[in-house]
Amino acid sequence: MDLQVISRDGEPEYAVLPWAQYQALLKAAGLSGKRGAQPASEP
């Protein structure tokens, strides 16, 4: 898996991976990745 971890202050903050691998992870988790490419809202 091609994964890039972006850190801030020495702590991991984001993980970036190719779209196809993200879709495969969603499928493996039993989630549909076909809901659109809208970013998640902030909590």
N, CA, C and O atoms as a GROMACS GRO file, in nm:
protein
  172
    1MET      N    1   0.086  -0.117   0.000
    1MET     CA    2   0.000   0.000   0.000
    1MET      C    3   0.090   0.123   0.000
    1MET      O    4   0.184   0.133   0.080
    2ASP      N    5   0.061   0.215  -0.090
    2ASP     CA    6   0.134   0.341  -0.098
    2ASP      C    7   0.069   0.440  -0.003
    2ASP      O    8  -0.040   0.491  -0.031
    3LEU      N    9   0.134   0.467   0.108
    3LEU     CA   10   0.076   0.552   0.211
    3LEU      C   11   0.176   0.659   0.250
    3LEU      O   12   0.295   0.631   0.270
    4GLN      N   13   0.128   0.781   0.262
    4GLN     CA   14   0.212   0.892   0.309
    4GLN      C   15   0.151   0.945   0.437
    4GLN      O   16   0.031   0.975   0.441
    5VAL      N   17   0.231   0.957   0.541
    5VAL     CA   18   0.185   1.011   0.668
    5VAL      C   19   0.242   1.152   0.683
    5VAL      O   20   0.362   1.173   0.670
    6ILE      N   21   0.155   1.246   0.710
    6ILE     CA   22   0.194   1.385   0.729
    6ILE      C   23   0.187   1.414   0.879
    6ILE      O   24   0.084   1.394   0.942
    7SER      N   25   0.297   1.461   0.932
    7SER     CA   26   0.306   1.486   1.076
    7SER      C   27   0.311   1.635   1.107
    7SER      O   28   0.354   1.716   1.025
    8ARG      N   29   0.267   1.668   1.227
    8ARG     CA   30   0.279   1.803   1.280
    8ARG      C   31   0.328   1.789   1.423
    8ARG      O   32   0.273   1.712   1.502
    9ASP      N   33   0.430   1.864   1.456
    9ASP     CA   34   0.490   1.860   1.590
    9ASP      C   35   0.529   1.717   1.630
    9ASP      O   36   0.516   1.678   1.746
   10GLY      N   37   0.577   1.641   1.533
   10GLY     CA   38   0.624   1.506   1.560
   10GLY      C   39   0.515   1.401   1.576
   10GLY      O   40   0.546   1.286   1.605
   11GLU      N   41   0.389   1.439   1.558
   11GLU     CA   42   0.277   1.346   1.572
   11GLU      C   43   0.207   1.330   1.437
   11GLU      O   44   0.189   1.430   1.366
   12PRO      N   45   0.166   1.208   1.400
   12PRO     CA   46   0.093   1.190   1.275
   12PRO      C   47  -0.040   1.266   1.278
   12PRO      O   48  -0.114   1.259   1.376
   13GLU      N   49  -0.068   1.338   1.169
   13GLU     CA   50  -0.191   1.416   1.163
   13GLU      C   51  -0.281   1.372   1.048
   13GLU      O   52  -0.404   1.369   1.061
   14TYR      N   53  -0.222   1.338   0.935
   14TYR     CA   54  -0.298   1.295   0.817
   14TYR      C   55  -0.233   1.172   0.756
   14TYR      O   56  -0.112   1.150   0.771
   15ALA      N   57  -0.313   1.093   0.688
   15ALA     CA   58  -0.262   0.983   0.606
   15ALA      C   59  -0.319   1.003   0.466
   15ALA      O   60  -0.438   1.029   0.448
   16VAL      N   61  -0.232   0.990   0.366
   16VAL     CA   62  -0.270   1.011   0.227
   16VAL      C   63  -0.241   0.883   0.151
   16VAL      O   64  -0.132   0.827   0.161
   17LEU      N   65  -0.339   0.836   0.073
   17LEU     CA   66  -0.320   0.717  -0.008
   17LEU      C   67  -0.393   0.734  -0.140
   17LEU      O   68  -0.484   0.816  -0.150
   18PRO      N   69  -0.354   0.658  -0.242
   18PRO     CA   70  -0.420   0.669  -0.371
   18PRO      C   71  -0.569   0.636  -0.362
   18PRO      O   72  -0.611   0.554  -0.280
   19TRP      N   73  -0.648   0.702  -0.447
   19TRP     CA   74  -0.793   0.687  -0.445
   19TRP      C   75  -0.837   0.542  -0.459
   19TRP      O   76  -0.927   0.497  -0.388
   20ALA      N   77  -0.775   0.468  -0.550
   20ALA     CA   78  -0.813   0.328  -0.571
   20ALA      C   79  -0.791   0.245  -0.444
   20ALA      O   80  -0.873   0.158  -0.413
   21GLN      N   81  -0.684   0.271  -0.372
   21GLN     CA   82  -0.660   0.199  -0.248
   21GLN      C   83  -0.759   0.240  -0.140
   21GLN      O   84  -0.801   0.156  -0.059
   22TYR      N   85  -0.797   0.367  -0.138
   22TYR     CA   86  -0.899   0.414  -0.044
   22TYR      C   87  -1.032   0.342  -0.071
   22TYR      O   88  -1.099   0.297   0.022
   23GLN      N   89  -1.069   0.333  -0.200
   23GLN     CA   90  -1.193   0.265  -0.236
   23GLN      C   91  -1.188   0.118  -0.196
   23GLN      O   92  -1.288   0.063  -0.149
   24ALA      N   93  -1.072   0.054  -0.213
   24ALA     CA   94  -1.057  -0.086  -0.173
   24ALA      C   95  -1.072  -0.102  -0.022
   24ALA      O   96  -1.132  -0.200   0.024
   25LEU      N   97  -1.020  -0.008   0.055
   25LEU     CA   98  -1.036  -0.013   0.201
   25LEU      C   99  -1.183   0.002   0.241
   25LEU      O  100  -1.230  -0.068   0.330
   26LEU      N  101  -1.254   0.093   0.175
   26LEU     CA  102  -1.396   0.110   0.203
   26LEU      C  103  -1.473  -0.018   0.172
   26LEU      O  104  -1.559  -0.061   0.249
   27LYS      N  105  -1.442  -0.079   0.058
   27LYS     CA  106  -1.509  -0.203   0.019
   27LYS      C  107  -1.480  -0.314   0.121
   27LYS      O  108  -1.571  -0.387   0.159
   28ALA      N  109  -1.354  -0.326   0.164
   28ALA     CA  110  -1.317  -0.428   0.262
   28ALA      C  111  -1.387  -0.405   0.396
   28ALA      O  112  -1.414  -0.500   0.469
   29ALA      N  113  -1.416  -0.279   0.427
   29ALA     CA  114  -1.485  -0.246   0.552
   29ALA      C  115  -1.636  -0.260   0.538
   29ALA      O  116  -1.709  -0.241   0.636
   30GLY      N  117  -1.683  -0.292   0.417
   30GLY     CA  118  -1.825  -0.310   0.397
   30GLY      C  119  -1.898  -0.180   0.370
   30GLY      O  120  -2.021  -0.175   0.383
   31LEU      N  121  -1.825  -0.076   0.333
   31LEU     CA  122  -1.885   0.053   0.303
   31LEU      C  123  -1.879   0.078   0.154
   31LEU      O  124  -1.783   0.039   0.088
   32SER      N  125  -1.981   0.142   0.101
   32SER     CA  126  -1.980   0.178  -0.041
   32SER      C  127  -1.900   0.304  -0.059
   32SER      O  128  -1.922   0.402   0.013
   33GLY      N  129  -1.809   0.306  -0.153
   33GLY     CA  130  -1.730   0.424  -0.181
   33GLY      C  131  -1.790   0.507  -0.293
   33GLY      O  132  -1.722   0.594  -0.347
   34LYS      N  133  -1.914   0.482  -0.329
   34LYS     CA  134  -1.975   0.547  -0.445
   34LYS      C  135  -2.070   0.660  -0.407
   34LYS      O  136  -2.157   0.694  -0.486
   35ARG      N  137  -2.054   0.718  -0.290
   35ARG     CA  138  -2.144   0.824  -0.245
   35ARG      C  139  -2.102   0.961  -0.295
   35ARG      O  140  -2.169   1.059  -0.266
   36GLY      N  141  -1.994   0.970  -0.368
   36GLY     CA  142  -1.946   1.098  -0.416
   36GLY      C  143  -1.813   1.132  -0.352
   36GLY      O  144  -1.768   1.066  -0.259
   37ALA      N  145  -1.753   1.235  -0.403
   37ALA     CA  146  -1.620   1.274  -0.356
   37ALA      C  147  -1.627   1.400  -0.272
   37ALA      O  148  -1.543   1.489  -0.287
   38GLN      N  149  -1.724   1.409  -0.185
   38GLN     CA  150  -1.737   1.526  -0.099
   38GLN      C  151  -1.654   1.504   0.027
   38GLN      O  152  -1.656   1.395   0.084
   39PRO      N  153  -1.583   1.607   0.071
   39PRO     CA  154  -1.504   1.592   0.194
   39PRO      C  155  -1.593   1.576   0.316
   39PRO      O  156  -1.706   1.626   0.319
   40ALA      N  157  -1.542   1.507   0.414
   40ALA     CA  158  -1.616   1.490   0.539
   40ALA      C  159  -1.624   1.624   0.612
   40ALA      O  160  -1.532   1.706   0.602
   41SER      N  161  -1.733   1.645   0.683
   41SER     CA  162  -1.748   1.770   0.758
   41SER      C  163  -1.664   1.764   0.885
   41SER      O  164  -1.638   1.656   0.939
   42GLU      N  165  -1.624   1.879   0.931
   42GLU     CA  166  -1.546   1.888   1.055
   42GLU      C  167  -1.638   1.861   1.174
   42GLU      O  168  -1.752   1.905   1.174
   43PRO      N  169  -1.589   1.790   1.276
   43PRO     CA  170  -1.673   1.766   1.395
   43PRO      C  171  -1.692   1.890   1.478
   43PRO      O  172  -1.759   1.886   1.581
   0.00000   0.00000   0.00000
